[in-house]
Amino acid sequence: MKCVDLIKTIKGFGCVLVRSKGKYDWFRNPQTGVAQPVPRHREIKEHLANHIINMLSNDPS
């Protein structure tokens, strides 16, 4: 998955950029309070992208 597509997806959940430092951007979902790092690569492996989406989505399952 392209990084820009992943960021668009998680911003669609209402996530905000918390900090941008080093090799990662940290995004947090203010509704759930969960924060996850997103690597700054052009391509992110599907497994990792799905994990980030699942953690930052509004769905608790």
Secondary structure, 3 states (H helix, E strand, C coil): CEHHHHHHHHHHCCCEEEEEECCEEEEECCCCCCEEEEECCCECCHHHHHHHHHHHCCCCC
